[in-house]
Amino acid sequence: MTLPCTVEDWHSQGDFIIFNGHRIFYRDSDKNSKLPTVLLVHGFPTSSWDWCFIWPDLTSKFRVIAMDLLGFGFSDKPADINYSIHLQADVVEAVARACNVTEAKLLVHDYGVSVGQELLARHHERKTFGIKAICFLNGGLFPETHKARFIQKLLNSPIGFLIARLGNEQKFRSSFSAVFGAGTRPSEEELKAYWRLITEQNGQRIFHRLIRYIEDRKQHRTRWVGALQQAKIPVRLINGLDDPVSGAHMLARYRAIVGEGDIVELSGIGHYPQCESPKAVATAFIVFAQP
């Protein structure tokens, strides 16, 4: 398939802020827009470029801001820091401040769902920008239902640093493609683009540090699940049911803990619904988020 936007074009249309001495890449669709603002938070191990598939649809309705979290994409990738979810929530807040955003709606995916849960908890405490609504894509909302891939388990083990050094494009392609739906696997062009962004500044070398979010989810489960249960703002879950990591089994847990709520199920779609079924995701989000 033809990519909606190359990695190079995505980079050229973005900008940087400085956060704790590190450069953070972000893209703002229109800083002068009067439309409602949407913040997009990506997953592991990819970047804001994931959103290019739904970017045109979303930017026709909203001011849209997407950032590369610290350690991802075109943002800096220091090798000597603790990549906590709380730190990444600080990154999102820093980008929001730099863009003069005082309130926004959130669309979050994978690793980003935990960042979204932390921001939601801060919203309840009135310690962050105003969150008007939040939409979750596939991700580990509940640590007990997150089925980590074998490579993730290795990265999160005492030999994780060694596994990160041994990673290569062939291994990435195999493990990454396996979380997509059987009929919606990434194309050759997409896989090259994903790997290109991962290896920017040798980012694959810090995978063992980034993967610590798995422990964060366990440690902060009460806070983050509680934020979901106590939400007073609109919440929607869009779930690719064929996702082996956080698909139908996670959805069942969501219903048991949070309730039926506002749920959109995507049959035949895996872990990256915004890439696998962009029109369905864009439509579901726009219907949810428009005033």
Stockholm file with secondary structure:
# STOCKHOLM 1.0

chainA/1-291         MTLPCTVEDWHSQGDFIIFNGHRIFYRDSDKNSKLPTVLLVHGFPTSSWDWCFIWPDLTSKFRVIAMDLLGFGFSDKPADINYSIHLQADVVEAVARACNVTEAKLLVHDYGVSVGQELLARHHERKTFGIKAICFLNGGLFPETHKARFIQKLLNSPIGFLIARLGNEQKFRSSFSAVFGAGTRPSEEELKAYWRLITEQNGQRIFHRLIRYIEDRKQHRTRWVGALQQAKIPVRLINGLDDPVSGAHMLARYRAIVGEGDIVELSGIGHYPQCESPKAVATAFIVFAQP
#=GR chainA/1-291 SS CCCSSCHHHHHHTCEEEEETTEEEEEEESCTTCCSCEEEEECCSSCCGGGGGGTHHHHHTTSEEEEECCTTSTTSCCCSSSCCCHHHHHHHHHHHHHHTTCSEEEEEECTHHHHHHHHHHHHHHTTCSSEEEEEEECSSCSSGGGCCCCHHHHHHTSTTHHHHHHHCCHHHHHHHHHTTSCTTCCCCHHHHHHHHHHHTGGGGGGGHHHHTTHHHHHHHTHHHHHHHHHTCCSCEEEEEETTCTTTSHHHHHHHHHHTCSCEEEEETTCCSCHHHHSHHHHHHHHHHHHCC
#=GC SS_cons         CCCSSCHHHHHHTCEEEEETTEEEEEEESCTTCCSCEEEEECCSSCCGGGGGGTHHHHHTTSEEEEECCTTSTTSCCCSSSCCCHHHHHHHHHHHHHHTTCSEEEEEECTHHHHHHHHHHHHHHTTCSSEEEEEEECSSCSSGGGCCCCHHHHHHTSTTHHHHHHHCCHHHHHHHHHTTSCTTCCCCHHHHHHHHHHHTGGGGGGGHHHHTTHHHHHHHTHHHHHHHHHTCCSCEEEEEETTCTTTSHHHHHHHHHHTCSCEEEEETTCCSCHHHHSHHHHHHHHHHHHCC
//
